[in-house]
Amino acid sequence: MKGLELSRLFYEELVKPMLEQKFAAYVPRIAAGLVGEGSQCFGYDDEISRDHDWGASICLWLTADDYAACGTALQQALYDLPRGFRGYPVSWVPGRNGVLEIGAFYKKYLAVDGVPATIGQWLHIPEHHLAVATNGEVFADPLGVFSAIRQDLQQGYPEDIRLKLLAARCMNIAQSGQYNYPRVMARGDKVAASLTEAEFVRNVISAVYLLNNRYAPFYKWMQYGVIQLPVLGQAAGSELQKLMAYPAPGMAEEDYYVQKIERMQDICAMLTEELRRQGLSNSMEPSLLEHGMQVMQRIRHEGLRATGPWMQ
């Protein structure tokens, strides 16, 4: 059973009845769900995930006033619930689940207690923090305060921010894959090649998320999540798997690396085609450097556009 499904059942069968019995006055004001850190909040959990911090769990989000009034008692009531549920463990990780104040929850990940209001605030938030703040499920939110912030964030980046980040990804993909990888391999520097390849892969996946206007999760889940995206997800994910595959038996090492270079170019061609399809570039150049510059030209905010495509 996936952790999200287990946690919903935990809420319906144990937590909700406890709230109705002991905290009836606050039930119309408590948001409940599972959002935040951990593979189960993304729905990515499997048998390997269960070795730590996995199990039935719940987040109860309160306004600042309600948190001050009943937060401590409510947390203790959660701890008093059975430590197992339907044959699975109940997992409590302080600061990640249990009773949480709404503003503090968002500030932990965004550095602000709600939707970022300025370009600077948006640009200073790590992409995976936005993914963490908007993943999972909300099981109940009668007051609507927590969900109102969440729904705004789930709309994705403001368009100028998305374009700014996408331009930077284009430049980094071009630099790492189209320019540097062949050069470091010509020198026989396999360590630099591995670092360059990793930069290429990370930026490609991030670009695909941005083309979908979605937030990329923490790096170890980026590939797992990208294949679920409607725009280029399956195609890019499949090509990246092939890029990172071991050489076929008997393949000469130099042929293996030539094949990698060709696959990088194929991935770049997929991205440039999508950029043109979305109206973000009209260049027919194969280099993503040119496309990054084209994306920058679509930014309306003059100050942001003036920062240049390499900065993010």
C-alpha positions in Angstrom: 0.0 0.0 0.0 1.2 3.5 -0.9 1.9 5.8 2.1 -0.7 8.4 0.8 -3.4 5.9 0.6 -2.5 4.4 4.0 -2.4 7.9 5.6 -5.9 8.8 4.2 -7.3 5.7 5.8 -5.5 6.5 9.0 -7.1 9.9 9.0 -10.6 8.6 8.3 -10.5 5.7 10.7 -8.5 7.0 13.7 -7.6 10.7 13.5 -10.9 12.2 12.4 -13.0 10.3 15.1 -10.5 11.5 17.7 -10.8 15.1 16.6 -14.5 14.9 16.6 -14.5 13.5 20.1 -11.8 15.6 21.8 -11.5 18.8 19.6 -15.0 19.2 18.2 -14.8 23.0 18.4 -11.8 23.1 16.2 -12.8 20.5 13.6 -14.3 23.2 11.3 -10.9 25.0 11.5 -8.4 22.1 11.0 -6.8 21.2 7.6 -5.6 17.6 7.4 -3.6 15.8 4.8 -0.1 14.6 4.0 2.2 17.2 2.3 5.9 17.7 2.5 9.2 15.8 2.7 9.5 12.1 2.0 8.9 9.9 -0.9 5.4 9.0 0.2 4.2 12.6 0.0 5.1 12.4 -3.8 3.6 9.0 -4.2 7.0 7.6 -5.1 7.4 5.3 -2.1 8.2 1.6 -2.6 9.6 -1.3 -0.5 13.0 0.4 -0.3 11.4 3.6 1.1 10.1 1.7 4.1 13.4 1.5 6.0 12.9 5.0 7.6 10.2 7.6 8.3 7.6 5.6 6.4 4.1 4.7 7.6 0.7 6.0 8.4 1.0 9.7 9.2 -0.9 12.9 9.1 -0.4 16.7 9.0 -2.9 18.9 10.8 -2.5 22.5 9.8 -3.8 25.3 12.1 -3.9 29.0 12.0 -1.4 30.8 14.3 -4.2 31.5 16.9 -5.5 28.0 16.9 -2.0 26.6 17.1 -1.3 28.7 20.2 -4.6 27.6 21.7 -4.6 23.9 21.2 -1.5 22.8 19.3 0.3 21.2 22.2 -2.8 19.2 23.4 -3.6 18.2 19.8 -0.1 16.9 19.2 -0.2 14.8 22.4 -3.5 13.4 21.3 -1.9 12.3 18.0 0.9 10.6 19.9 -1.6 8.8 22.1 -3.1 7.0 19.1 -2.0 3.4 18.4 1.6 3.1 17.1 0.5 0.7 14.4 -2.4 0.8 11.8 -3.6 -2.0 9.6 -0.4 -3.9 10.1 1.8 -0.9 9.2 3.8 1.5 11.4 2.6 4.9 12.4 5.3 7.4 11.6 5.8 10.7 13.5 8.7 13.0 12.5 8.6 16.3 14.4 8.5 19.3 12.1 7.5 17.2 9.1 4.1 15.8 10.2 1.8 16.1 13.2 0.4 19.5 14.2 1.8 22.3 12.1 1.1 26.1 12.0 0.1 27.1 8.4 2.5 30.1 8.0 5.4 28.2 9.6 4.9 25.3 7.3 5.2 27.4 4.2 8.0 29.6 5.6 10.1 26.5 6.2 10.2 25.8 2.5 9.6 29.2 0.9 11.2 31.6 3.4 7.8 33.4 3.3 4.6 32.4 5.0 2.6 32.3 1.8 2.8 32.8 -1.9 5.9 34.7 -2.9 5.1 38.3 -3.7 8.3 39.5 -5.5 10.6 38.3 -8.2 13.5 38.1 -5.7 11.4 35.9 -3.4 10.6 33.5 -6.2 14.2 33.2 -7.5 15.6 32.5 -4.0 13.4 29.4 -3.5 15.1 26.1 -4.4 12.9 24.4 -7.0 12.6 21.2 -5.0 11.3 23.2 -2.0 8.3 24.4 -4.1 7.7 20.7 -5.1 7.7 19.7 -1.4 5.3 22.5 -0.5 2.8 21.5 -3.1 2.9 17.7 -3.2 0.8 15.1 -1.5 -2.9 15.4 -0.7 -5.2 17.5 1.4 -7.9 15.3 2.9 -10.0 18.1 4.6 -9.7 21.8 4.8 -13.0 23.4 5.9 -11.4 26.8 6.7 -9.6 26.9 3.4 -6.6 28.9 4.5 -4.0 26.2 3.9 -5.5 25.2 0.5 -5.8 28.8 -0.8 -2.0 29.2 -0.6 -1.4 25.7 -1.9 -3.7 26.2 -4.9 -1.9 29.4 -5.9 1.5 27.7 -5.7 0.3 24.8 -7.7 -0.4 27.1 -10.6 3.4 27.0 -11.2 5.9 29.8 -11.6 4.8 33.2 -12.8 5.5 33.3 -16.5 8.5 35.6 -16.4 10.1 33.5 -13.7 9.5 30.3 -15.6 11.1 31.9 -18.7 14.1 33.1 -16.8 14.8 29.7 -15.3 14.2 28.0 -18.6 16.6 30.3 -20.4 19.3 29.4 -17.8 18.6 25.7 -18.3 19.0 26.1 -22.0 22.4 27.8 -21.6 23.6 25.1 -19.1 22.4 22.3 -21.3 24.3 23.8 -24.3 27.4 24.4 -22.2 27.5 21.0 -20.6 26.3 18.7 -23.3 26.7 20.3 -26.6 30.1 22.0 -25.9 32.0 20.7 -22.9 31.2 17.0 -23.0 32.9 16.3 -26.4 35.8 18.5 -25.3 36.5 16.7 -22.0 36.1 13.3 -23.7 38.6 14.4 -26.3 41.1 14.9 -23.5 40.2 11.6 -21.9 39.1 13.2 -18.7 36.5 10.7 -17.5 35.9 12.4 -14.1 35.1 15.8 -15.8 33.0 13.9 -18.3 30.9 12.3 -15.5 30.4 15.7 -13.9 29.5 17.3 -17.2 27.1 14.5 -18.0 25.4 14.9 -14.7 25.0 18.7 -15.2 23.5 17.9 -18.6 21.0 15.4 -17.2 20.0 17.6 -14.3 19.3 20.6 -16.5 17.5 18.6 -19.1 15.1 17.2 -16.5 14.6 20.6 -14.9 13.9 22.1 -18.4 11.2 19.5 -19.0 9.5 20.3 -15.7 9.6 24.0 -16.6 8.1 23.2 -20.0 5.3 21.6 -18.1 5.2 24.5 -15.6 5.8 22.1 -12.8 8.4 22.1 -10.0 11.1 19.5 -10.1 11.6 17.5 -6.9 14.8 16.7 -5.1 17.4 15.3 -7.5 17.0 11.6 -6.6 13.3 11.8 -7.6 13.7 14.0 -10.7 13.8 11.1 -13.2 11.1 9.2 -11.5 8.8 12.1 -11.7 9.7 13.4 -15.1 8.3 10.4 -17.0 4.9 11.2 -15.6 4.8 14.7 -17.2 2.6 15.1 -20.3 5.0 17.3 -22.3 8.2 15.4 -23.3 8.1 13.4 -20.0 8.1 9.9 -21.4 10.3 10.8 -24.4 13.0 12.7 -22.4 13.0 10.2 -19.6 13.5 7.3 -22.1 16.3 9.1 -23.9 18.0 9.9 -20.6 17.8 6.2 -19.6 19.5 5.3 -22.8 22.1 8.0 -22.4 23.1 6.6 -19.0 23.0 2.9 -20.0 26.1 0.8 -19.9 27.8 0.0 -23.2 26.6 -3.1 -25.1 28.9 -6.1 -24.7 31.9 -5.8 -27.1 31.3 -2.1 -27.9 34.5 -0.1 -28.2 34.9 2.6 -25.6 35.3 5.3 -28.1 32.1 4.2 -29.9 30.3 4.3 -26.6 31.2 7.9 -26.0 30.4 8.9 -29.6 27.0 7.4 -29.1 26.5 9.4 -25.9 27.4 12.6 -27.8 24.9 11.8 -30.5 22.2 11.1 -28.0 22.8 14.4 -26.2 22.3 16.1 -29.5 19.0 14.2 -30.1 17.8 15.3 -26.6 18.6 18.9 -27.4 16.7 18.6 -30.7 13.6 17.4 -28.7 13.9 20.4 -26.5 14.4 22.9 -29.3 11.3 21.5 -31.1 9.2 22.0 -27.9 10.5 25.5 -27.4 9.4 26.4 -30.9 6.0 24.7 -30.4 5.4 26.7 -27.2 6.3 29.9 -29.1 9.4 30.5 -26.9 11.9 30.4 -29.7 11.8 30.7 -33.5 15.4 29.8 -34.0 16.3 26.8 -36.2 19.8 26.6 -34.7 20.8 23.3 -33.1 22.6 25.0 -30.2 20.5 25.7 -27.1 22.6 28.8 -26.5 20.6 30.6 -29.2 17.3 29.3 -27.9 18.2 30.4 -24.4 18.6 34.0 -25.8 15.3 33.7 -27.6 13.5 32.6 -24.4 15.0 35.6 -22.6 13.5 38.0 -25.2 10.0 36.8 -24.2 10.4 38.0 -20.6 8.3 41.1 -20.1 9.9 42.4 -16.8 12.7 44.7 -18.0 14.9 44.2 -14.9 14.6 40.5 -15.0 15.3 40.4 -18.8 18.4 42.5 -18.2 20.0 40.0 -15.8 21.1 37.8 -18.7 20.3 34.2 -19.5 23.1 32.6 -17.3 21.8 33.9 -14.0 18.9 32.3 -12.2 
